[in-house]
Amino acid sequence: MDEASELRARLAAAVHALNHGAQHDPSARLAANQWLLALQRSPQAWGVATSLLVSPENPPPPADLLFFAAQMLRRKIQCPGAAGGGGAPPHVLDALLLAAGRFCYLGPPRLLTQISLALAALALRADGGVEGLFARMRHLPEPAVLELLTVLPEEVVQDQSGDTGVDAAARGRFTREVMAHAPSVLEFLLGQSDNAAADDERNRRVLRCLLSWVRVGCFSEMPPAALAAHPLLTFAFNSLQVPFSFDVAVEVMTELVSQYQDLPQAFLNKMPYIREALLLPALANRNEKIIAGLVCLMCEVGQAAPALVAEGSVQALALADALLRCSLAHFILESDAQTDKRNAAQELFSPVFSSLLDALLFRAQIDTDEHDTDGELCIPDGLAQFRMNLEELLVDICLLIGGSAYINKIFSGGWVLASQSFAWKEVEVRMYALSMGMDAGNLRIEDEEEIISAITHALCSVLVKELRKSLLARLLCSSYSAVEKLIDIDRDQSLRQNPAAYTEALNFAVHGLHRMGALFGQLATSITSGLIDDDTVLVLLGVFWPLLERLSRSSHMENVSLSAAACRSLSLAIHSCGQHFQILLPKVLECLSTNFLQFQRHDCFLRTAASVVEEFGHKEEYGALCVRTFETLSSAASISTLNSSYTCDQEPDLVEAYTNFASTFIRCCPKEAIVASGSLLELSFQKAAICSTAMHRGAALAAMSYMSCFLDVSLAAALESRECLSDGSPGVVLAQILARCGEGLMSNVHKSATILQQLAALCSLCERTTWKGILSWDSLCRWLQAAVKSMPSEYLRQGEAEMIIPLWLNPQIIFTVGLPIMSETIMLTCKGKVEEPLNV
């Protein structure tokens, strides 16, 4: 095997080890990551990456290996100084063009995108790069040309802070050269649009490319009349009728309307058609995606040309009617806060609808003292029908004046529920007015939660116990019904086959779960203050948990919004009801664990499990249950794959949720649980060390927070039993984990002085105890030396390693200023040489 083939083989092995290596071998992954970093800095990277992309092998190399090769080329092009070896060799352009032509059909879409980004970066940095690229682009297949033309303008508008070696003059030259080709690009897109009618995917790709060029002003030199009649505008408008490309078409039209003042009139001319063909069917089907997109576009038209709307033409009235149908409140409240028009509209409409609300509340009261057998007020048939007719109007009023103002209006007048002699018909009508727009599902979740919280707060002051229970149960009746209807769909699959109906049922259930959570959240204060008795809590839980348990076993939990709403309501119920959940604890944790194993991208199950452990984990009788839960959650494939910084960057929410659960477990669980879960803690600690190197700030900080928590608990355990060396001691278990993971920890978290200080304090303490055989000052010394020796030679000046290691190992310096200096020194010595962590 020659040298080039051997290098390719090593590269393939390293990428495979980093992405697919065994989860119990972190040292192999660490070694692979360090080798890949060193390769990227070397001149040989150009050759091995290009050879992979142009390889004639059939089948081609693995997709992740090809993606890494393209990504490595892009980074070397963008950061030639930091990546080593100067600018890109001449053959790189040929290799990338050849790869673009080949993998536009064979490879995954993200590979073509990465290749195109590398070509755009090359064109930005090379003299005549744009002209050369366009000259050779004509020989590429159309899908490759489309993707390249899509990413090329993004180099014009992207944030410049991410690039190195590109000054303002070079970027200005690049922009002028790119824009010089705008006419020919528009001609190309026009030809592509003629062939895209029968191909939804191609239609979307053409729109994405058009959007990129619209954002850099591709029509800026075109006369207004020619722009309004341009066929590409017709193509974008017609694409509004294609569901697969609707969202991109809205972005294109919105961008055009905001940039060119002559286009709103052309859009107004099409308004009657939009109303009849798009808006009314979407409203009838409650298609929120279409409605929201059209509202965004229509509002842009109104803000871009208010004078046209004010003329009152047929088209302008059609626009106004469409906006009113979507939401009059949205038009008024979401317009520019500084405009006189918005202020005038609010001043004009709010008092009118506020007075109308007063009249409606008075008219909707129950004018009788009759009660049914359950003690509730009877509602005559005529009044019930009148209330049904009020539903849409009350929703409109709430949307117009805003949820907070609506609630304040309902609670105005000094009505106090603490008095038993208060007129309950007035209380009842206000409850009706607050809860009915919720039943329609037309309010925002935030407004519904605010309404439920306000009602619950009021009802908790009712002195009559049975009436209080009845009113609280009635308050959640519609929420329970919404979830019940969704669960019943599993028995009647016909509704599943109607996407619009199923989406509506799903949305109602999500809102219902949020309302349940709001009620339990508000109950917390009343339970603490003694206003709510145990019987009332048990009545509510007796309906809530069986319903939630049935929902958790249904297939609907695959929906992210539904599972998040269910977990949120459960967390709030546990927090407020506390001890009443103890008997249900095994079922609750089993439910969360099972759902996480089934839907492993839903981090809400991990977060809710952490809430349960935080609430009950300190009780010794639940220690074994918490350990089993930790074991089940850690066994999930999604957790097992958190074995590289790249994977952590792809799943930051999962990283945060898992490390938060681990932190909660080690903080809250009893000693016996800590000892029994030694292998789980070691695995989680190893993953945290890996995740701390992630580029995603939230994931990295969550991982470091867990490691810091781990070290805090270890230090506390060491102080508590420093002379007791027992295998059953949690301190010994934690110290043994640190002894095995210390070197990897030191290599990954050198940028955190806090963690290094904690580790040094623990090693120093163990040095003076019987624990010295497990963890000692010598351990820290070895790890520090290994960390320095593993640094690339160019990061330190000659002889600097021999000088700084003794300095860092001086205990007095370490515990005063040494470790912060150490952390800062490593980063300063790497300045200009450190790349972002590899994504492979």
NORWOJO-V121203 format. One record per residue. N is the residue number from 1. RES is the residue in three letters. SS is DSSP state (helix for helix, strand for strand, loop for the rest). OMEGA is omega in whole degrees, -180 to 180 (none if undefined). Layout:
[[N | RES | SS | OMEGA] [N | RES | SS | OMEGA]]
//
This chain:
[[1 | MET | loop | 180] [2 | ASP | loop | -174] [3 | GLU | helix | -179] [4 | ALA | helix | 180] [5 | SER | helix | 180] [6 | GLU | helix | 179] [7 | LEU | helix | 178] [8 | ARG | helix | 180] [9 | ALA | helix | 179] [10 | ARG | helix | 178] [11 | LEU | helix | 179] [12 | ALA | helix | -180] [13 | ALA | helix | -179] [14 | ALA | helix | 179] [15 | VAL | helix | 179] [16 | HIS | helix | 180] [17 | ALA | helix | -178] [18 | LEU | helix | -176] [19 | ASN | helix | -171] [20 | HIS | helix | -177] [21 | GLY | loop | -179] [22 | ALA | loop | -175] [23 | GLN | loop | -178] [24 | HIS | loop | -179] [25 | ASP | loop | -178] [26 | PRO | helix | -179] [27 | SER | helix | 179] [28 | ALA | helix | 179] [29 | ARG | helix | 179] [30 | LEU | helix | 179] [31 | ALA | helix | 179] [32 | ALA | helix | -179] [33 | ASN | helix | 180] [34 | GLN | helix | 179] [35 | TRP | helix | 179] [36 | LEU | helix | 176] [37 | LEU | helix | 180] [38 | ALA | helix | 178] [39 | LEU | helix | -179] [40 | GLN | helix | 180] [41 | ARG | helix | -173] [42 | SER | loop | 175] [43 | PRO | loop | -178] [44 | GLN | helix | -178] [45 | ALA | helix | 179] [46 | TRP | helix | -174] [47 | GLY | helix | -176] [48 | VAL | helix | 180] [49 | ALA | helix | -179] [50 | THR | helix | -180] [51 | SER | helix | 177] [52 | LEU | helix | -176] [53 | LEU | helix | -179] [54 | VAL | loop | -178] [55 | SER | loop | 180] [56 | PRO | loop | -177] [57 | GLU | loop | 176] [58 | ASN | loop | 6] [59 | PRO | loop | -179] [60 | PRO | loop | 177] [61 | PRO | loop | -180] [62 | PRO | loop | -175] [63 | ALA | helix | -179] [64 | ASP | helix | 177] [65 | LEU | helix | 177] [66 | LEU | helix | 179] [67 | PHE | helix | 179] [68 | PHE | helix | 180] [69 | ALA | helix | 179] [70 | ALA | helix | 179] [71 | GLN | helix | 180] [72 | MET | helix | 177] [73 | LEU | helix | -180] [74 | ARG | helix | -179] [75 | ARG | helix | 178] [76 | LYS | helix | 177] [77 | ILE | helix | -177] [78 | GLN | helix | -176] [79 | CYS | loop | -175] [80 | PRO | helix | -179] [81 | GLY | helix | -177] [82 | ALA | helix | -177] [83 | ALA | helix | 175] [84 | GLY | loop | 172] [85 | GLY | loop | 178] [86 | GLY | loop | -177] [87 | GLY | loop | -177] [88 | ALA | loop | 175] [89 | PRO | loop | -177] [90 | PRO | loop | -175] [91 | HIS | helix | -178] [92 | VAL | helix | 179] [93 | LEU | helix | 180] [94 | ASP | helix | -178] [95 | ALA | helix | -179] [96 | LEU | helix | 178] [97 | LEU | helix | 178] [98 | LEU | helix | 180] [99 | ALA | helix | 179] [100 | ALA | helix | 179] [101 | GLY | helix | -177] [102 | ARG | helix | -171] [103 | PHE | helix | 173] [104 | CYS | helix | 177] [105 | TYR | helix | -171] [106 | LEU | helix | -170] [107 | GLY | loop | 174] [108 | PRO | loop | -177] [109 | PRO | helix | -176] [110 | ARG | helix | 177] [111 | LEU | helix | 178] [112 | LEU | helix | 178] [113 | THR | helix | -179] [114 | GLN | helix | 177] [115 | ILE | helix | -180] [116 | SER | helix | 177] [117 | LEU | helix | 177] [118 | ALA | helix | 178] [119 | LEU | helix | 178] [120 | ALA | helix | 178] [121 | ALA | helix | 179] [122 | LEU | helix | 180] [123 | ALA | helix | 180] [124 | LEU | helix | -171] [125 | ARG | helix | -177] [126 | ALA | loop | 174] [127 | ASP | loop | -178] [128 | GLY | loop | -176] [129 | GLY | helix | -179] [130 | VAL | helix | -179] [131 | GLU | helix | 179] [132 | GLY | helix | -180] [133 | LEU | helix | 179] [134 | PHE | helix | 180] [135 | ALA | helix | -177] [136 | ARG | helix | -178] [137 | MET | helix | -176] [138 | ARG | loop | -179] [139 | HIS | loop | -179] [140 | LEU | loop | 173] [141 | PRO | loop | -175] [142 | GLU | helix | 178] [143 | PRO | helix | 178] [144 | ALA | helix | 178] [145 | VAL | helix | -180] [146 | LEU | helix | -178] [147 | GLU | helix | 179] [148 | LEU | helix | 178] [149 | LEU | helix | 179] [150 | THR | helix | -176] [151 | VAL | helix | -176] [152 | LEU | helix | 179] [153 | PRO | loop | 180] [154 | GLU | helix | 175] [155 | GLU | helix | 179] [156 | VAL | helix | -171] [157 | VAL | helix | -175] [158 | GLN | loop | 178] [159 | ASP | loop | -175] [160 | GLN | helix | -177] [161 | SER | helix | -179] [162 | GLY | helix | -177] [163 | ASP | loop | 172] [164 | THR | loop | 176] [165 | GLY | loop | 178] [166 | VAL | loop | -179] [167 | ASP | loop | -176] [168 | ALA | helix | -179] [169 | ALA | helix | 180] [170 | ALA | helix | 179] [171 | ARG | helix | 176] [172 | GLY | helix | 177] [173 | ARG | helix | -180] [174 | PHE | helix | -180] [175 | THR | helix | -180] [176 | ARG | helix | -179] [177 | GLU | helix | 179] [178 | VAL | helix | -176] [179 | MET | helix | 177] [180 | ALA | loop | -179] [181 | HIS | loop | -177] [182 | ALA | helix | -180] [183 | PRO | helix | -179] [184 | SER | helix | 177] [185 | VAL | helix | 179] [186 | LEU | helix | 176] [187 | GLU | helix | 179] [188 | PHE | helix | -180] [189 | LEU | helix | 178] [190 | LEU | helix | 177] [191 | GLY | helix | 178] [192 | GLN | helix | -179] [193 | SER | helix | 178] [194 | ASP | helix | -176] [195 | ASN | loop | -172] [196 | ALA | loop | -173] [197 | ALA | loop | -175] [198 | ALA | loop | -176] [199 | ASP | loop | -176] [200 | ASP | helix | -179] [201 | GLU | helix | 179] [202 | ARG | helix | 177] [203 | ASN | helix | -180] [204 | ARG | helix | 180] [205 | ARG | helix | 178] [206 | VAL | helix | 178] [207 | LEU | helix | 178] [208 | ARG | helix | 179] [209 | CYS | helix | 178] [210 | LEU | helix | 180] [211 | LEU | helix | 179] [212 | SER | helix | -178] [213 | TRP | helix | 175] [214 | VAL | helix | -178] [215 | ARG | helix | 178] [216 | VAL | loop | 173] [217 | GLY | loop | -176] [218 | CYS | loop | -180] [219 | PHE | loop | -171] [220 | SER | loop | -179] [221 | GLU | loop | -175] [222 | MET | loop | 177] [223 | PRO | loop | -176] [224 | PRO | helix | -178] [225 | ALA | helix | 180] [226 | ALA | helix | 180] [227 | LEU | helix | -178] [228 | ALA | helix | -178] [229 | ALA | loop | -175] [230 | HIS | loop | -178] [231 | PRO | helix | 179] [232 | LEU | helix | 175] [233 | LEU | helix | 176] [234 | THR | helix | 178] [235 | PHE | helix | 180] [236 | ALA | helix | 179] [237 | PHE | helix | 179] [238 | ASN | helix | -180] [239 | SER | helix | 174] [240 | LEU | helix | -178] [241 | GLN | helix | 180] [242 | VAL | loop | -175] [243 | PRO | helix | -175] [244 | PHE | helix | -177] [245 | SER | helix | -175] [246 | PHE | helix | -175] [247 | ASP | helix | 179] [248 | VAL | helix | 178] [249 | ALA | helix | 177] [250 | VAL | helix | 178] [251 | GLU | helix | 180] [252 | VAL | helix | -178] [253 | MET | helix | 179] [254 | THR | helix | 179] [255 | GLU | helix | 180] [256 | LEU | helix | -179] [257 | VAL | helix | -179] [258 | SER | helix | -176] [259 | GLN | helix | -170] [260 | TYR | loop | -171] [261 | GLN | loop | -180] [262 | ASP | loop | -176] [263 | LEU | helix | 180] [264 | PRO | helix | 179] [265 | GLN | helix | 178] [266 | ALA | helix | 178] [267 | PHE | helix | 179] [268 | LEU | helix | -180] [269 | ASN | helix | -179] [270 | LYS | loop | -174] [271 | MET | helix | 178] [272 | PRO | helix | 179] [273 | TYR | helix | 179] [274 | ILE | helix | -179] [275 | ARG | helix | -175] [276 | GLU | helix | -171] [277 | ALA | helix | -174] [278 | LEU | helix | -170] [279 | LEU | helix | -176] [280 | LEU | helix | 175] [281 | PRO | helix | 180] [282 | ALA | helix | 178] [283 | LEU | helix | -180] [284 | ALA | helix | -179] [285 | ASN | helix | -177] [286 | ARG | loop | 178] [287 | ASN | loop | -172] [288 | GLU | helix | -180] [289 | LYS | helix | -180] [290 | ILE | helix | -178] [291 | ILE | helix | -178] [292 | ALA | helix | 180] [293 | GLY | helix | 180] [294 | LEU | helix | 177] [295 | VAL | helix | 179] [296 | CYS | helix | -178] [297 | LEU | helix | -179] [298 | MET | helix | 177] [299 | CYS | helix | 177] [300 | GLU | helix | 177] [301 | VAL | helix | -180] [302 | GLY | helix | 179] [303 | GLN | helix | -179] [304 | ALA | helix | -176] [305 | ALA | loop | -179] [306 | PRO | helix | -179] [307 | ALA | helix | 178] [308 | LEU | helix | 180] [309 | VAL | helix | -178] [310 | ALA | helix | 179] [311 | GLU | loop | 175] [312 | GLY | loop | 177] [313 | SER | loop | 178] [314 | VAL | helix | -180] [315 | GLN | helix | 179] [316 | ALA | helix | 177] [317 | LEU | helix | 176] [318 | ALA | helix | 177] [319 | LEU | helix | -180] [320 | ALA | helix | 179] [321 | ASP | helix | -180] [322 | ALA | helix | 180] [323 | LEU | helix | 177] [324 | LEU | helix | 180] [325 | ARG | helix | 178] [326 | CYS | helix | 179] [327 | SER | helix | 176] [328 | LEU | helix | -180] [329 | ALA | helix | -180] [330 | HIS | helix | -179] [331 | PHE | helix | -176] [332 | ILE | helix | -171] [333 | LEU | helix | -178] [334 | GLU | loop | 178] [335 | SER | loop | -175] [336 | ASP | loop | -176] [337 | ALA | loop | -176] [338 | GLN | loop | -175] [339 | THR | loop | 177] [340 | ASP | helix | -178] [341 | LYS | helix | -179] [342 | ARG | helix | -180] [343 | ASN | helix | 180] [344 | ALA | helix | -180] [345 | ALA | helix | 178] [346 | GLN | helix | -179] [347 | GLU | helix | -178] [348 | LEU | helix | -170] [349 | PHE | helix | -173] [350 | SER | helix | 179] [351 | PRO | helix | -179] [352 | VAL | helix | -178] [353 | PHE | helix | 177] [354 | SER | helix | 177] [355 | SER | helix | 178] [356 | LEU | helix | 179] [357 | LEU | helix | 177] [358 | ASP | helix | -178] [359 | ALA | helix | -179] [360 | LEU | helix | 179] [361 | LEU | helix | 180] [362 | PHE | helix | -178] [363 | ARG | helix | -175] [364 | ALA | loop | 180] [365 | GLN | loop | 176] [366 | ILE | loop | -176] [367 | ASP | loop | -179] [368 | THR | loop | 176] [369 | ASP | loop | -179] [370 | GLU | loop | 179] [371 | HIS | strand | 176] [372 | ASP | loop | -176] [373 | THR | loop | 179] [374 | ASP | loop | 180] [375 | GLY | loop | 180] [376 | GLU | loop | 179] [377 | LEU | strand | 178] [378 | CYS | loop | 179] [379 | ILE | loop | 179] [380 | PRO | loop | -177] [381 | ASP | helix | -179] [382 | GLY | helix | 179] [383 | LEU | helix | 178] [384 | ALA | helix | 178] [385 | GLN | helix | 178] [386 | PHE | helix | 179] [387 | ARG | helix | 177] [388 | MET | helix | 180] [389 | ASN | helix | -178] [390 | LEU | helix | -168] [391 | GLU | helix | -175] [392 | GLU | helix | -179] [393 | LEU | helix | 179] [394 | LEU | helix | 176] [395 | VAL | helix | 179] [396 | ASP | helix | 180] [397 | ILE | helix | 179] [398 | CYS | helix | 180] [399 | LEU | helix | -177] [400 | LEU | helix | -175] [401 | ILE | helix | 177] [402 | GLY | loop | -176] [403 | GLY | helix | -177] [404 | SER | helix | 180] [405 | ALA | helix | 179] [406 | TYR | helix | 179] [407 | ILE | helix | 179] [408 | ASN | helix | 179] [409 | LYS | helix | -180] [410 | ILE | helix | -176] [411 | PHE | loop | 179] [412 | SER | loop | 177] [413 | GLY | loop | 173] [414 | GLY | loop | 178] [415 | TRP | loop | -176] [416 | VAL | loop | -174] [417 | LEU | loop | -178] [418 | ALA | loop | -178] [419 | SER | loop | -180] [420 | GLN | loop | -178] [421 | SER | loop | -178] [422 | PHE | loop | -179] [423 | ALA | loop | -175] [424 | TRP | helix | 177] [425 | LYS | helix | 176] [426 | GLU | helix | 175] [427 | VAL | helix | -177] [428 | GLU | helix | -177] [429 | VAL | helix | 178] [430 | ARG | helix | 173] [431 | MET | helix | 179] [432 | TYR | helix | -178] [433 | ALA | helix | 180] [434 | LEU | helix | -171] [435 | SER | helix | -174] [436 | MET | helix | 177] [437 | GLY | helix | 169] [438 | MET | helix | -179] [439 | ASP | helix | -180] [440 | ALA | helix | 179] [441 | GLY | loop | -177] [442 | ASN | loop | -180] [443 | LEU | loop | 173] [444 | ARG | loop | 179] [445 | ILE | helix | -179] [446 | GLU | helix | 179] [447 | ASP | helix | 179] [448 | GLU | helix | 180] [449 | GLU | helix | 180] [450 | GLU | helix | 179] [451 | ILE | helix | -180] [452 | ILE | helix | 179] [453 | SER | helix | -180] [454 | ALA | helix | 179] [455 | ILE | helix | -179] [456 | THR | helix | 179] [457 | HIS | helix | -180] [458 | ALA | helix | -176] [459 | LEU | helix | 179] [460 | CYS | loop | 179] [461 | SER | loop | 179] [462 | VAL | loop | -175] [463 | LEU | loop | -179] [464 | VAL | loop | -171] [465 | LYS | helix | -177] [466 | GLU | helix | 178] [467 | LEU | helix | 179] [468 | ARG | helix | 178] [469 | LYS | helix | -179] [470 | SER | helix | -178] [471 | LEU | helix | 179] [472 | LEU | helix | 178] [473 | ALA | helix | 179] [474 | ARG | helix | -179] [475 | LEU | helix | -178] [476 | LEU | loop | -176] [477 | CYS | helix | -178] [478 | SER | helix | 179] [479 | SER | helix | 177] [480 | TYR | helix | -178] [481 | SER | helix | -179] [482 | ALA | helix | 179] [483 | VAL | helix | 178] [484 | GLU | helix | -179] [485 | LYS | helix | 178] [486 | LEU | helix | 180] [487 | ILE | helix | -178] [488 | ASP | helix | -180] [489 | ILE | loop | 178] [490 | ASP | loop | 178] [491 | ARG | loop | 180] [492 | ASP | loop | -174] [493 | GLN | loop | -178] [494 | SER | loop | 180] [495 | LEU | loop | 177] [496 | ARG | loop | -177] [497 | GLN | loop | 176] [498 | ASN | loop | -173] [499 | PRO | helix | -178] [500 | ALA | helix | -180] [501 | ALA | helix | -180] [502 | TYR | helix | 178] [503 | THR | helix | 178] [504 | GLU | helix | 179] [505 | ALA | helix | 179] [506 | LEU | helix | -179] [507 | ASN | helix | 178] [508 | PHE | helix | -180] [509 | ALA | helix | 178] [510 | VAL | helix | 178] [511 | HIS | helix | 179] [512 | GLY | helix | 178] [513 | LEU | helix | 177] [514 | HIS | helix | 178] [515 | ARG | helix | 176] [516 | MET | helix | 179] [517 | GLY | helix | 179] [518 | ALA | helix | 179] [519 | LEU | helix | -180] [520 | PHE | helix | 178] [521 | GLY | helix | 179] [522 | GLN | helix | -180] [523 | LEU | helix | -174] [524 | ALA | helix | -179] [525 | THR | helix | -178] [526 | SER | helix | 178] [527 | ILE | helix | 180] [528 | THR | helix | -178] [529 | SER | helix | 177] [530 | GLY | loop | 179] [531 | LEU | loop | -180] [532 | ILE | loop | -178] [533 | ASP | loop | -178] [534 | ASP | helix | -178] [535 | ASP | helix | -179] [536 | THR | helix | 179] [537 | VAL | helix | -178] [538 | LEU | helix | 177] [539 | VAL | helix | -179] [540 | LEU | helix | 179] [541 | LEU | helix | -179] [542 | GLY | helix | 175] [543 | VAL | helix | -173] [544 | PHE | helix | -173] [545 | TRP | helix | 177] [546 | PRO | helix | 178] [547 | LEU | helix | -179] [548 | LEU | helix | 179] [549 | GLU | helix | 177] [550 | ARG | helix | 179] [551 | LEU | helix | -177] [552 | SER | helix | 179] [553 | ARG | loop | -177] [554 | SER | loop | 180] [555 | SER | helix | -176] [556 | HIS | helix | -177] [557 | MET | helix | 175] [558 | GLU | helix | 177] [559 | ASN | loop | -174] [560 | VAL | helix | -178] [561 | SER | helix | -179] [562 | LEU | helix | -179] [563 | SER | helix | 178] [564 | ALA | helix | 179] [565 | ALA | helix | 178] [566 | ALA | helix | 179] [567 | CYS | helix | 180] [568 | ARG | helix | 179] [569 | SER | helix | 178] [570 | LEU | helix | 179] [571 | SER | helix | -180] [572 | LEU | helix | 178] [573 | ALA | helix | 179] [574 | ILE | helix | -179] [575 | HIS | helix | -176] [576 | SER | helix | -174] [577 | CYS | helix | 172] [578 | GLY | helix | -171] [579 | GLN | helix | -179] [580 | HIS | helix | -180] [581 | PHE | helix | -173] [582 | GLN | helix | -178] [583 | ILE | helix | -179] [584 | LEU | helix | -170] [585 | LEU | helix | 179] [586 | PRO | helix | 179] [587 | LYS | helix | -179] [588 | VAL | helix | -178] [589 | LEU | helix | 176] [590 | GLU | helix | 179] [591 | CYS | helix | -180] [592 | LEU | helix | -179] [593 | SER | helix | -179] [594 | THR | helix | -180] [595 | ASN | helix | 178] [596 | PHE | helix | 178] [597 | LEU | helix | -179] [598 | GLN | helix | -179] [599 | PHE | loop | -166] [600 | GLN | loop | 174] [601 | ARG | loop | -179] [602 | HIS | loop | -176] [603 | ASP | loop | -179] [604 | CYS | helix | 179] [605 | PHE | helix | 176] [606 | LEU | helix | -177] [607 | ARG | helix | 179] [608 | THR | helix | 176] [609 | ALA | helix | 177] [610 | ALA | helix | 178] [611 | SER | helix | 178] [612 | VAL | helix | 180] [613 | VAL | helix | 180] [614 | GLU | helix | -178] [615 | GLU | helix | -172] [616 | PHE | helix | -173] [617 | GLY | loop | -178] [618 | HIS | loop | -179] [619 | LYS | loop | -175] [620 | GLU | helix | -177] [621 | GLU | helix | 179] [622 | TYR | helix | -179] [623 | GLY | helix | -179] [624 | ALA | helix | 178] [625 | LEU | helix | 179] [626 | CYS | helix | 178] [627 | VAL | helix | 179] [628 | ARG | helix | 179] [629 | THR | helix | 178] [630 | PHE | helix | -179] [631 | GLU | helix | -179] [632 | THR | helix | -179] [633 | LEU | helix | -179] [634 | SER | helix | -179] [635 | SER | loop | -178] [636 | ALA | loop | -179] [637 | ALA | helix | -179] [638 | SER | helix | 176] [639 | ILE | helix | -179] [640 | SER | helix | -177] [641 | THR | loop | 177] [642 | LEU | loop | -173] [643 | ASN | loop | 176] [644 | SER | loop | 179] [645 | SER | helix | 179] [646 | TYR | helix | 179] [647 | THR | helix | 179] [648 | CYS | helix | 178] [649 | ASP | helix | 179] [650 | GLN | helix | -177] [651 | GLU | loop | -176] [652 | PRO | helix | -180] [653 | ASP | helix | 178] [654 | LEU | helix | 178] [655 | VAL | helix | -179] [656 | GLU | helix | -178] [657 | ALA | helix | -178] [658 | TYR | helix | -180] [659 | THR | helix | 176] [660 | ASN | helix | 177] [661 | PHE | helix | -179] [662 | ALA | helix | 178] [663 | SER | helix | 180] [664 | THR | helix | -180] [665 | PHE | helix | -174] [666 | ILE | helix | 179] [667 | ARG | helix | -167] [668 | CYS | helix | -172] [669 | CYS | loop | -179] [670 | PRO | loop | -175] [671 | LYS | helix | -177] [672 | GLU | helix | 179] [673 | ALA | helix | 178] [674 | ILE | helix | -179] [675 | VAL | helix | -176] [676 | ALA | helix | -175] [677 | SER | loop | -177] [678 | GLY | helix | -178] [679 | SER | helix | 178] [680 | LEU | helix | 179] [681 | LEU | helix | 179] [682 | GLU | helix | 178] [683 | LEU | helix | -179] [684 | SER | helix | 179] [685 | PHE | helix | 177] [686 | GLN | helix | -180] [687 | LYS | helix | 178] [688 | ALA | helix | 178] [689 | ALA | helix | 177] [690 | ILE | helix | -176] [691 | CYS | helix | -180] [692 | SER | loop | 179] [693 | THR | loop | -178] [694 | ALA | loop | 176] [695 | MET | loop | -179] [696 | HIS | loop | -172] [697 | ARG | helix | -179] [698 | GLY | helix | 180] [699 | ALA | helix | -179] [700 | ALA | helix | -179] [701 | LEU | helix | 178] [702 | ALA | helix | 179] [703 | ALA | helix | 180] [704 | MET | helix | 177] [705 | SER | helix | 178] [706 | TYR | helix | 180] [707 | MET | helix | 177] [708 | SER | helix | 177] [709 | CYS | helix | 178] [710 | PHE | helix | -179] [711 | LEU | helix | 176] [712 | ASP | helix | -180] [713 | VAL | helix | 179] [714 | SER | helix | -179] [715 | LEU | helix | 179] [716 | ALA | helix | 179] [717 | ALA | helix | 179] [718 | ALA | helix | 178] [719 | LEU | helix | -177] [720 | GLU | helix | -176] [721 | SER | loop | -175] [722 | ARG | loop | -178] [723 | GLU | loop | -178] [724 | CYS | loop | -179] [725 | LEU | loop | -176] [726 | SER | loop | 179] [727 | ASP | loop | 180] [728 | GLY | loop | -179] [729 | SER | loop | 178] [730 | PRO | helix | 179] [731 | GLY | helix | 179] [732 | VAL | helix | 179] [733 | VAL | helix | -179] [734 | LEU | helix | 179] [735 | ALA | helix | 178] [736 | GLN | helix | 177] [737 | ILE | helix | 180] [738 | LEU | helix | 180] [739 | ALA | helix | -179] [740 | ARG | helix | -175] [741 | CYS | helix | -172] [742 | GLY | helix | -177] [743 | GLU | helix | 177] [744 | GLY | helix | 178] [745 | LEU | helix | -179] [746 | MET | helix | -178] [747 | SER | helix | -172] [748 | ASN | helix | -170] [749 | VAL | loop | 180] [750 | HIS | loop | -178] [751 | LYS | loop | -179] [752 | SER | loop | 180] [753 | ALA | helix | -178] [754 | THR | helix | -179] [755 | ILE | helix | 179] [756 | LEU | helix | 177] [757 | GLN | helix | 178] [758 | GLN | helix | -179] [759 | LEU | helix | 179] [760 | ALA | helix | 179] [761 | ALA | helix | -180] [762 | LEU | helix | 179] [763 | CYS | helix | 180] [764 | SER | helix | 179] [765 | LEU | helix | -179] [766 | CYS | helix | -179] [767 | GLU | helix | -174] [768 | ARG | loop | -179] [769 | THR | loop | 177] [770 | THR | helix | 180] [771 | TRP | helix | -173] [772 | LYS | helix | -180] [773 | GLY | helix | 180] [774 | ILE | loop | -175] [775 | LEU | loop | -176] [776 | SER | loop | 178] [777 | TRP | helix | 178] [778 | ASP | helix | 178] [779 | SER | helix | -180] [780 | LEU | helix | -180] [781 | CYS | helix | 180] [782 | ARG | helix | -178] [783 | TRP | helix | 178] [784 | LEU | helix | 179] [785 | GLN | helix | 179] [786 | ALA | helix | 180] [787 | ALA | helix | -180] [788 | VAL | helix | -178] [789 | LYS | helix | -179] [790 | SER | loop | 179] [791 | MET | loop | 177] [792 | PRO | loop | -173] [793 | SER | helix | -176] [794 | GLU | helix | 180] [795 | TYR | helix | -178] [796 | LEU | loop | 175] [797 | ARG | loop | -178] [798 | GLN | loop | 179] [799 | GLY | loop | -177] [800 | GLU | helix | 180] [801 | ALA | helix | 180] [802 | GLU | helix | -177] [803 | MET | helix | -171] [804 | ILE | helix | -179] [805 | ILE | helix | 177] [806 | PRO | helix | 179] [807 | LEU | helix | -179] [808 | TRP | helix | -176] [809 | LEU | loop | 175] [810 | ASN | loop | -174] [811 | PRO | helix | -178] [812 | GLN | helix | -180] [813 | ILE | helix | -178] [814 | ILE | helix | -173] [815 | PHE | helix | 175] [816 | THR | helix | -178] [817 | VAL | helix | -169] [818 | GLY | helix | -175] [819 | LEU | helix | 173] [820 | PRO | helix | 178] [821 | ILE | helix | 179] [822 | MET | helix | -179] [823 | SER | helix | -179] [824 | GLU | helix | -179] [825 | THR | helix | -180] [826 | ILE | helix | -178] [827 | MET | helix | 180] [828 | LEU | helix | 180] [829 | THR | helix | 178] [830 | CYS | loop | -174] [831 | LYS | loop | -178] [832 | GLY | loop | -178] [833 | LYS | loop | -174] [834 | VAL | loop | 173] [835 | GLU | loop | 171] [836 | GLU | loop | -180] [837 | PRO | loop | -177] [838 | LEU | loop | 171] [839 | ASN | loop | -177] [840 | VAL | loop | none]]
//
